[in-house]
Every structure is written in structure tokens, then in C-alpha cells.
Amino acid sequence: MVAESPIVQIKQVSKNFDAVYAVDDISLDIYRGEFFSLLGASGCGKTTLLRILAGFEQPSSGRIFIDGQDMTDVPAYARPVNMMFQSYALFPHMNVADNIAYGLKRDGMGKAERAERVQEMMALVKIAAYAKRKPHQLSGGQRQRVALARALAKQPKILLLDEPLGALDKKLREETQFELVNLQERLKTTFIVVTHDQEEAMTMSSRIALMHAGRIEQLDTPRRIYEFPATRYAAGFIGSANLLHAHVVSQEDELVTLRSEALEREFVVHHGQPLAPNMDVSIIVRPEKIQVGPANDAPNKVEGVIKEIAYLGDVSIYHAEIAPGVRIKFTQSNVLPLAEQPLSWEQEVRLSWSPYSCGILSQ
Amino acid sequence: MSKLRWLQITVLLLGFAFLYIPMISLIVYSFNESRLVTVWAGFSTKWYSELMDNRQLLGAAWLSIKIGFLNACLSVILGTLAAIVLVRFRRSRMRKPLDVMVAAPLVMPDIIIGLSLLLLFVSLENLMGWPERGQLTVILAHSTFSMAYVTVVVRSRLVSMDRSLEEAAMDLGARPLWVFFTVTLPIIAPSLVAGWLLAFTLSMDDLVVASFVSGPGATTLPMMVYSSVRLGVSPQINALASIIILVVSVAVLIAGILMYRQEKRLRH
């Protein structure tokens, strides 16, 4: 999916509003045909970065290249990118077809060709039946489709999407996620999505840039970001994680032995990079990687008492106290009916996990 | 129905009666046979036919309409521009002073506006022989305060308008001027209509400022009515007022329907 030359190059871009840096020295390459997500909590600078790409904000420093051309000083109306707005920004005084045709008219496209393109776009997002309706006569989901069709009508090199599913309810959002991915694969347009929803970013993206305080915290595929978070922030933002404080004892090949003073025991973790002895680190274990029950041969074992249970239907989340003041979260699929669940409050459990399903965070 | 409900209806009716009975009596007495405005002497339309022959009064009415129309157009253009600057150019250093200055004509007594403009026009005329006092000076004087009202009306509309609509248009390749005419203007149009009507009404209504800045050749309707009242009210004025009420009612009704439709379209 990732091709040779980057279609978007962001070079040392910063944007400050007085003393506050919304975007702080970000460099980033995005490749042709990618489904790229800018993920982060609100105020992390992801929307500002997207608006810089669209041309609505000028970077305070740094350059933007699109398809090899410097676009930093090119106004929004002359850039080969189109944007789908969070509020959809449909023109309330125009019907669906006119909304979609708005950008085409500005391009001086002939009437017949324009009508054809509008038809094509409406068919693409399945709204042909509503061509003559005004935006206020449409449901939220239909409006989202019109906004998408309007942004795609000019066949931009890059489509920017600002929280594209933010205004939809949960069920519709899940359906639309897959539709967006299918659409992107069919059109081969580069999609750059801003979202605060980690699940959304995980499902749709080829790569995710996790942003925090104006900087990129981690840039990788969804799978690698989840399995190998680079920082504690990344570990906490994407999915749920147990962090156990420990220090390095020894490292043999790629297996690191660590000791936790609070838990008074040693752990073994698979880790590629060399670590200094005695270095203070955190061991990260995802709740679903933890196994319950006797597992004598596993090198990572703890015993605890179940203190809290959250029943979510498909899975249950358990909190076990493994040392005074230290709790660990683990999940279990609810295979058995509720009445036959083997785990309950104040029950002692033995928990274990493999050295290959956990990681080490040094920052 | 409870007692409280009756009370509510009574209060409502009294309120409306207070507002509308004077106007209704004015219309009724325009069909009065008698020359005395306060004595009913039978139905007649003779004041209407006399009005049609009163060149002076009709001329004043026509002049007022002309001034009102031109003033409203000028005020809408200037007021809209001012509103756009105040809302859109947030980072402009001129914004704060402009904000205050726009509100000044709203609270300034007419008599001061009239006097200061008279002084301005007189000294301008002495300096360069322009403008001659008359229709033009009345229009200019009226638009100085009318545009402030238009600015307030248009600004509130602009503030509530979603900024991303303009950004979306620009993103789709439209240059700023084209964005303004195809997106911004249609969306704020109801406020322009409201502002236009307001400016027209203010101008039609104004006696004080017009008396100051008008010349001998240009007597507006309020000036004419006011000076004729001092000699005793002729029922012709009732007839003229009735016609104006009719025209205004129809205009307001049409504007209201248009704006209601537009609002309905814009509401999501």
C-alpha cells in the first residue's frame, strides 16, 4: 500500500498562537494511497495541522510540500486538496446536487460533464435519491455522505477529513468506518483523517500519528502502536495498559530480566534494544494478554485478590490487587453464562503472561 | 378556563389595544366627512381625492420615499461592510475602536447628529461649494445613523454563521470575493432585508435630523406634516397616513413571509 515517493511532506512545521505552540516542530511524510490518521486528545494540535495542510492556517515556521511542490504560501483555493469538515459545512441554501457541483463550477467544467460527475459522486456515496433535497431535509448520516461526495467531486490528490464520523451515533459510525476504508481503497486517494477516537483510527488507518502537546508521540501502523507503544502516554492513550514499575537486572539475547521491588519478584520481557543495567523502566502488559489460572512454566507470575469486576457483556474487566496499593487489570471473555463465572469478588487468582506479550517502556 | 387564563387574555388584549387603537382611529377618521378630526360626521372618501390633488403633500411623500429608499440601500452596503470588518477581521487593531464608534450613533441624540452634520455640510459648502443642502444631504445624514443599525443587525447574523461554510467554499476553489457572493451573502440575506427595512423606516420617521440638514427645496413628509399640524390637522394627513400604514403592512407581511421561509430553510 505504501508507495515510493511521499505525496505530503511536512518539514519542521510549527504553529504558535502567541506563546502557545499548537503544533511544535513536526516533520512528517505521508505516502500516496495511504489512509493516514492524526490521533490525539482535544487540544493536541491535530486539527491545526490539518488546517495548515488545507491552507486555512499559515505555519509560523516550516514548509509544506504536496506532490513535491512547496504549498506553504499557496492559498486554500489553489491547493490540490479538499477537506470534509467536522460540521460538514454544507451550504444551507443549495440542494445536494448544487452542493456537490459547487467546486466543479469554479473549475470551469462544462455543464454536461459536471452533471455527469455529480451523478457519479452521488452514486458513489449512495445519495442519488436525495439530489434535490436541501441539507436540512437530510439525516445526519446522509449529510455526512453529501459532505464526502462534495469533497471528493474535484478528485483531489489528498482528502482531508476532520472527525468525519464524530457526529454520527455509534452504530452508524461502525458501519461508516468500513465504507470509508472501502471507498479509499477503490479511489486510491490519499486520506488524512483527524480523530480523537482511538478505535476509529485503529480500524481505518494504514498508519497513525499519535499526537500529544503539539508533537508526534508515536508514528506507526495501528498494530505496532498497540503492541509496541513507544511511550507511557502512547500506551495509555491507545487501549488500556498495566504499567509495572521495575528496574533492569540483566539482558540475555533479547530477553530482559527485571525486578520489581514493590512486588518482590522478577519478570522476563522480550525486548530488542539493549538496556543499561539498573535502569528504571515500566513493564507494559495489556489486560487481554493476561492468563488466569495455574501456569507453572510461565516466567511472569503474580498472585492477587479480585477487588472489582466490570461486566461489559462480551468481556468482563477485573481489577486484582497484587500488592498493597498495586492493582492489575485483566479481561476475560464471557464464554460461560454469568451464573457460572468462575471469578468473583475477593477471590484469589494466579495471573501470568508470556515474555513475548508484554513490553518495556523507558520514557 | 381558569381565572388566571382570563386575566392573561385581558392583559394581552389591553396591550394590543394600546398599540393599535390610535392607528385604527386614524384610519377610521380618514373616512370622516367632517373637516374636524375629532368629530364624526359620516362616511366619505373626499379627503383621499383631495389628497390626490395636493401636489405639495404628495411631493413631500414622494421625496421621503426616495430618500428612504436611497438611504436604505446606502446604509445596507456600508453597514454590511462594517459588520464584516468587525466580525471577520478579529485580529485587526482597528476592531475595538470601530466597535465602540459604530455604536455611538445609536445612542447619540438626533439633535446633536443634526446640528453637527449641519455644521459639517455648511463648512464643506463654503470650502468647495458642495454639497448643496437638499435631498443629498438628508440622505447622507440619515445613512450616518441608519448604517449603525444595519451593522448591528448584520453583525449578529454573521457571528452566528458557521465560519467553516466559507472555508469549505474556499477549499473547493472559490476565491474570497466569489465566496462572499455565493455563500456568505445568501446566508446573511435575511439580515440585510431586515436592516434595509429598518433603515427605510428610520429615514421615513426622521424629523429632527432632516430639519437641520435639509435645504429650502427639499421638504420631507415628516417636516411637511409637522409644519401643517401647527396650522391645524387636515384629514388629508389621516388619508396619507392610512395609505402609508397599508403599504407598510403589506411590505412587512411580504418581508416576514420571505424571512420565515429563509429561516426554515436554514434551520437544520
Interface residues (C-beta under 8 A of the other chain):
Chain A: A54 G55 F56 P75 A76 Y77 A78 V81 N82 M83 F85 Q86 S87 A89 L90 F91 P92 H93 Y102 G103 R106 D107 K134 P135 H136 R150 A151 K154
Chain B: D162 S164 L165 E167 A168 A169 M170 D171 L172 G173 A174 R175 W178 T182 V183 P186 I187 R265 L266 R267 H268
